[in-house]
Protein backbone atom coordinates (compact mmCIF):
# COMPACT_ATOMS: atom_id res chain seq x y z
CA UNK A 1 0.00 0.00 0.00
CA UNK A 2 0.96 3.58 -0.54
CA UNK A 3 2.82 5.26 2.35
CA UNK A 4 0.57 8.34 2.09
CA UNK A 5 -2.51 6.14 2.46
CA UNK A 6 -1.03 4.49 5.58
CA UNK A 7 -0.16 7.89 6.98
CA UNK A 8 -3.73 9.07 6.39
CA UNK A 9 -5.11 5.96 8.08
CA UNK A 10 -2.79 6.47 11.05
CA UNK A 11 -3.98 10.10 11.31
CA UNK A 12 -7.59 8.89 11.51
CA UNK A 13 -6.71 6.23 14.08
CA UNK A 14 -4.82 8.85 16.10
CA UNK A 15 -7.80 11.18 15.93
CA UNK A 16 -10.11 8.39 17.13
CA UNK A 17 -7.73 7.61 20.00
CA UNK A 18 -7.66 11.28 21.01
CA UNK A 19 -11.46 11.57 20.84
CA UNK A 20 -11.90 8.49 23.02
CA UNK A 21 -9.25 9.75 25.43
CA UNK A 22 -11.02 13.11 25.63
CA UNK A 23 -14.34 11.30 26.31
CA UNK A 24 -12.68 9.39 29.16
CA UNK A 25 -11.42 12.60 30.70
CA UNK A 26 -14.81 14.31 30.22
CA UNK A 27 -16.77 11.37 31.62
CA UNK A 28 -18.77 10.93 28.40
CA UNK A 29 -17.68 7.42 27.35
CA UNK A 30 -21.30 6.23 27.53
CA UNK A 31 -22.12 8.49 24.59
CA UNK A 32 -19.58 6.74 22.33
CA UNK A 33 -20.42 3.88 19.95
CA UNK A 34 -20.01 0.43 21.51
CA UNK A 35 -16.68 -0.30 19.74
CA UNK A 36 -15.27 2.95 21.07
CA UNK A 37 -16.49 2.08 24.57
CA UNK A 38 -14.45 -1.16 24.41
CA UNK A 39 -11.48 0.91 23.30
CA UNK A 40 -12.07 3.31 26.19
CA UNK A 41 -12.20 0.44 28.65
CA UNK A 42 -8.86 -0.87 27.34
CA UNK A 43 -7.36 2.61 27.62
CA UNK A 44 -8.57 3.00 31.22
CA UNK A 45 -6.94 -0.29 32.17
CA UNK A 46 -3.58 0.94 30.85
CA UNK A 47 -3.50 4.65 31.71
CA UNK A 48 -0.99 4.06 34.48
CA UNK A 49 1.61 3.08 31.87
CA UNK A 50 3.62 6.10 30.73
CA UNK A 51 3.94 5.09 27.08
CA UNK A 52 0.20 4.51 26.78
CA UNK A 53 -0.48 7.87 28.40
CA UNK A 54 2.06 9.62 26.13
CA UNK A 55 0.65 7.97 22.99
CA UNK A 56 -2.82 9.24 23.87
CA UNK A 57 -1.79 12.66 25.10
CA UNK A 58 -0.07 13.38 21.78
CA UNK A 59 -2.25 11.28 19.44
CA UNK A 60 -3.58 14.28 17.56
CA UNK A 61 -0.18 15.91 16.94
CA UNK A 62 1.74 12.93 15.59
CA UNK A 63 0.42 13.75 12.10
CA UNK A 64 0.12 10.13 11.07
CA UNK A 65 3.50 9.03 12.41
CA UNK A 66 3.48 5.79 14.34
CA UNK A 67 4.11 5.89 18.05
CA UNK A 68 6.65 3.17 18.60
CA UNK A 69 9.11 2.59 21.38
CA UNK A 70 12.18 0.40 21.52
CA UNK A 71 12.93 -1.51 24.69
CA UNK A 72 15.72 -4.08 24.93
CA UNK A 73 16.06 -4.04 21.15
CA UNK A 74 12.36 -4.76 20.57
CA UNK A 75 10.15 -2.18 18.84
CA UNK A 76 6.55 -2.10 20.03
CA UNK A 77 3.51 0.09 19.48
CA UNK A 78 1.62 0.78 22.72
CA UNK A 79 -1.55 1.60 20.83
CA UNK A 80 -1.50 -1.79 19.10
CA UNK A 81 -1.62 -3.28 22.58
CA UNK A 82 -4.73 -1.20 23.36
CA UNK A 83 -6.27 -2.24 20.03
CA UNK A 84 -5.70 -5.91 20.89
CA UNK A 85 -7.48 -5.55 24.24
CA UNK A 86 -10.32 -3.66 22.59
CA UNK A 87 -10.77 -6.31 19.88
CA UNK A 88 -10.77 -9.12 22.42
CA UNK A 89 -13.32 -7.34 24.63
CA UNK A 90 -15.63 -7.05 21.64
CA UNK A 91 -15.08 -10.68 20.63
CA UNK A 92 -15.85 -11.89 24.16
CA UNK A 93 -19.22 -10.15 23.94
CA UNK A 94 -20.05 -11.30 20.41
CA UNK A 95 -18.45 -14.70 19.81
CA UNK A 96 -19.45 -17.65 22.03
CA UNK A 97 -16.24 -19.58 21.24
CA UNK A 98 -14.06 -16.64 22.29
CA UNK A 99 -16.19 -16.15 25.42
CA UNK A 100 -15.78 -19.86 26.25
CA UNK A 101 -12.00 -19.64 25.81
CA UNK A 102 -11.87 -16.49 27.95
CA UNK A 103 -13.99 -18.07 30.69
CA UNK A 104 -11.88 -21.24 30.64
CA UNK A 105 -8.66 -19.21 30.98
CA UNK A 106 -10.07 -17.14 33.85
CA UNK A 107 -11.61 -20.24 35.41
CA UNK A 108 -8.20 -21.88 35.57
CA UNK A 109 -6.74 -19.08 37.65
CA UNK A 110 -5.30 -16.39 35.40
CA UNK A 111 -6.55 -12.82 35.51
CA UNK A 112 -9.04 -11.50 32.96
CA UNK A 113 -6.35 -9.11 31.76
CA UNK A 114 -3.88 -11.94 31.19
CA UNK A 115 -6.57 -13.93 29.37
CA UNK A 116 -7.04 -10.94 27.06
CA UNK A 117 -3.29 -10.96 26.37
CA UNK A 118 -3.45 -14.62 25.34
CA UNK A 119 -6.52 -14.13 23.15
CA UNK A 120 -5.16 -10.89 21.69
CA UNK A 121 -1.90 -12.57 20.73
CA UNK A 122 -3.79 -15.31 18.91
CA UNK A 123 -6.03 -12.73 17.21
CA UNK A 124 -3.09 -10.61 16.02
CA UNK A 125 -1.30 -13.75 14.85
CA UNK A 126 -4.34 -14.62 12.71
CA UNK A 127 -4.58 -11.08 11.33
CA UNK A 128 -0.86 -11.14 10.48
CA UNK A 129 -1.27 -14.46 8.67
CA UNK A 130 -4.27 -13.09 6.76
CA UNK A 131 -2.26 -10.05 5.67
CA UNK A 132 0.57 -12.31 4.51
CA UNK A 133 -1.91 -14.48 2.63
CA UNK A 134 -3.26 -11.43 0.81
CA UNK A 135 0.27 -10.32 -0.12
CA UNK A 136 1.19 -13.75 -1.47
CA UNK A 137 -2.16 -14.61 -3.03
CA UNK A 138 -2.76 -17.54 -0.71
CA UNK A 139 -5.93 -18.74 0.99
CA UNK A 140 -7.21 -16.45 3.74
CA UNK A 141 -9.38 -19.16 5.25
CA UNK A 142 -6.37 -21.14 6.44
CA UNK A 143 -5.48 -18.42 8.95
CA UNK A 144 -9.07 -18.25 10.20
CA UNK A 145 -9.30 -22.04 10.48
CA UNK A 146 -6.03 -22.21 12.41
CA UNK A 147 -7.24 -19.48 14.75
CA UNK A 148 -10.57 -21.25 15.36
CA UNK A 149 -8.71 -24.50 16.06
CA UNK A 150 -6.45 -22.76 18.61
CA UNK A 151 -9.44 -21.18 20.33
CA UNK A 152 -11.10 -24.60 20.66
CA UNK A 153 -7.83 -26.11 21.87
CA UNK A 154 -7.63 -23.42 24.58
CA UNK A 155 -10.97 -24.65 25.91
CA UNK A 156 -10.22 -28.36 25.66
CA UNK A 157 -6.49 -28.83 26.23
CA UNK A 158 -5.01 -27.84 29.60
CA UNK A 159 -1.40 -28.33 28.44
CA UNK A 160 -1.97 -25.99 25.49
CA UNK A 161 -3.66 -23.45 27.78
CA UNK A 162 -0.75 -23.58 30.20
CA UNK A 163 1.76 -23.18 27.37
CA UNK A 164 0.02 -20.08 26.00
CA UNK A 165 -0.43 -18.47 29.41
CA UNK A 166 3.33 -18.80 29.92
CA UNK A 167 4.15 -17.62 26.40
CA UNK A 168 1.96 -14.49 26.54
CA UNK A 169 2.39 -12.92 29.93
CA UNK A 170 0.46 -10.34 31.90
CA UNK A 171 3.59 -8.16 31.98
CA UNK A 172 3.51 -4.52 30.82
CA UNK A 173 7.10 -3.62 31.68
CA UNK A 174 7.82 -2.63 28.09
CA UNK A 175 5.25 0.20 28.35
CA UNK A 176 6.34 1.58 31.73
Phi and psi in degrees as a GROMACS rama.xvg file:
@    title "Ramachandran Plot"
@    xaxis  label "Phi"
@    yaxis  label "Psi"
@TYPE xy
-69.0956  134.863  UNK-2
-59.6616  -36.4849  UNK-3
-64.7693  -37.4332  UNK-4
-64.6895  -45.1732  UNK-5
-60.2319  -42.8357  UNK-6
-61.5083  -42.7593  UNK-7
-62.363  -41.3487  UNK-8
-64.078  -42.5439  UNK-9
-64.061  -35.0652  UNK-10
-62.0604  -43.5695  UNK-11
-65.6991  -41.2419  UNK-12
-64.7001  -41.0021  UNK-13
-63.5181  -39.957  UNK-14
-64.112  -42.5022  UNK-15
-60.8456  -46.1818  UNK-16
-58.3744  -43.3762  UNK-17
-65.7312  -41.2846  UNK-18
-63.9779  -40.9091  UNK-19
-67.3305  -42.8383  UNK-20
-59.3615  -43.6307  UNK-21
-63.6446  -38.2433  UNK-22
-65.0078  -37.1472  UNK-23
-61.5978  -48.9954  UNK-24
-65.9417  -30.7493  UNK-25
-88.0425  -7.97344  UNK-26
74.4396  28.316  UNK-27
-116.519  24.8984  UNK-28
-58.378  -35.3923  UNK-29
-60.9733  -18.1458  UNK-30
-86.3837  -9.44632  UNK-31
-80.2658  157.176  UNK-32
-59.8327  157.438  UNK-33
-55.2302  -42.6614  UNK-34
-60.8286  -39.094  UNK-35
-71.7636  -27.7378  UNK-36
-67.9942  -37.6948  UNK-37
-63.094  -42.3883  UNK-38
-61.804  -43.3835  UNK-39
-62.1291  -41.2189  UNK-40
-61.8305  -42.8822  UNK-41
-63.7484  -40.2555  UNK-42
-61.81  -47.9507  UNK-43
-56.052  -39.3716  UNK-44
-70.195  -12.2482  UNK-45
-123.053  4.78379  UNK-46
-62.3718  -21.5608  UNK-47
-74.2844  -9.42312  UNK-48
-91.6624  124.383  UNK-49
-61.039  -36.3304  UNK-50
-74.3155  -27.4097  UNK-51
-70.0594  -48.2349  UNK-52
-57.6825  -47.542  UNK-53
-62.5477  -41.2856  UNK-54
-60.7708  -38.6688  UNK-55
-77.7314  -41.361  UNK-56
-60.9919  -31.7643  UNK-57
-115.301  19.6094  UNK-58
-60.2507  -35.0945  UNK-59
-85.1005  -9.34319  UNK-60
-109.777  3.14466  UNK-61
-76.8535  -13.9251  UNK-62
53.4682  43.7273  UNK-63
83.9518  1.86951  UNK-64
-82.1007  142.224  UNK-65
-70.542  148.157  UNK-66
-101.739  101.299  UNK-67
-124.986  149  UNK-68
-127.01  153.49  UNK-69
-118.529  123.169  UNK-70
-131.194  126.473  UNK-71
51.2853  39.9673  UNK-72
79.373  -0.358395  UNK-73
-107.006  128.007  UNK-74
-94.5777  127.693  UNK-75
-133.347  157.598  UNK-76
-115.153  109.974  UNK-77
-57.973  -33.1676  UNK-78
-73.3695  -25.3104  UNK-79
-66.326  -34.4064  UNK-80
-63.5532  -43.6897  UNK-81
-62.9563  -43.2415  UNK-82
-61.0201  -38.216  UNK-83
-63.2547  -47.6999  UNK-84
-59.8495  -43.2857  UNK-85
-61.9925  -45.3855  UNK-86
-62.4005  -42.1492  UNK-87
-65.8596  -42.456  UNK-88
-57.3897  -42.8411  UNK-89
-67.1917  -41.8231  UNK-90
-62.8242  -40.2331  UNK-91
-58.5418  -39.8669  UNK-92
-71.6834  -33.4953  UNK-93
-105.143  -22.0619  UNK-94
-119.111  112.268  UNK-95
-58.0783  -32.8776  UNK-96
-70.8609  -36.9398  UNK-97
-69.3966  -41.6974  UNK-98
-60.032  -42.3424  UNK-99
-63.6719  -41.575  UNK-100
-65.2313  -43.4308  UNK-101
-60.2014  -48.1508  UNK-102
-64.2258  -36.647  UNK-103
-65.9417  -44.3436  UNK-104
-60.2475  -49.3039  UNK-105
-65.4977  -38.5099  UNK-106
-66.4345  -18.6585  UNK-107
-99.037  11.9639  UNK-108
108.607  -3.8647  UNK-109
-91.4173  159.821  UNK-110
-71.4921  158.67  UNK-111
-59.7107  -37.8626  UNK-112
-64.3688  -44.0604  UNK-113
-63.9364  -41.1094  UNK-114
-59.4597  -39.5078  UNK-115
-64.4498  -34.8556  UNK-116
-62.5413  -44.5552  UNK-117
-62.5573  -50.8015  UNK-118
-66.4061  -37.2929  UNK-119
-64.848  -39.5707  UNK-120
-63.1096  -42.5904  UNK-121
-65.2357  -40.6365  UNK-122
-63.1854  -47.5354  UNK-123
-65.3976  -36.1619  UNK-124
-59.5867  -44.5865  UNK-125
-63.3951  -45.5326  UNK-126
-62.425  -38.5075  UNK-127
-62.8695  -45.36  UNK-128
-64.9136  -36.3023  UNK-129
-64.4117  -43.8237  UNK-130
-61.902  -41.9754  UNK-131
-65.122  -37.1374  UNK-132
-64.2745  -40.8494  UNK-133
-62.3732  -45.5078  UNK-134
-60.8132  -36.6592  UNK-135
-99.4335  0.00813815  UNK-136
73.462  23.8124  UNK-137
-94.6383  176.434  UNK-138
-72.3655  122.373  UNK-139
-69.9519  -31.1126  UNK-140
-63.7915  -26.6605  UNK-141
-60.9154  -42.923  UNK-142
-63.7221  -42.4943  UNK-143
-65.4978  -41.8037  UNK-144
-64.1171  -42.7457  UNK-145
-62.3379  -43.6449  UNK-146
-60.2723  -48.9686  UNK-147
-59.477  -39.7501  UNK-148
-63.9958  -42.0017  UNK-149
-66.7437  -37.2944  UNK-150
-63.051  -45.09  UNK-151
-63.6154  -38.9388  UNK-152
-66.0577  -33.9219  UNK-153
-58.4204  -39.0333  UNK-154
-73.4231  -38.2564  UNK-155
-98.6361  -22.5091  UNK-156
-119.307  106.362  UNK-157
-65.6011  -34.2936  UNK-158
-66.0787  -41.8672  UNK-159
-63.9647  -43.3898  UNK-160
-59.2671  -46.6834  UNK-161
-62.6998  -42.7666  UNK-162
-59.223  -46.9802  UNK-163
-69.4788  -35.399  UNK-164
-68.7213  -26.1092  UNK-165
-79.1607  -38.3123  UNK-166
-68.3445  -41.3254  UNK-167
-113.053  100.586  UNK-168
-82.4433  177.818  UNK-169
-94.0629  5.38709  UNK-170
-73.6585  139.277  UNK-171
-121.785  16.9731  UNK-172
-56.5035  -29.6323  UNK-173
-65.5181  -24.0226  UNK-174
-98.7621  0.123329  UNK-175
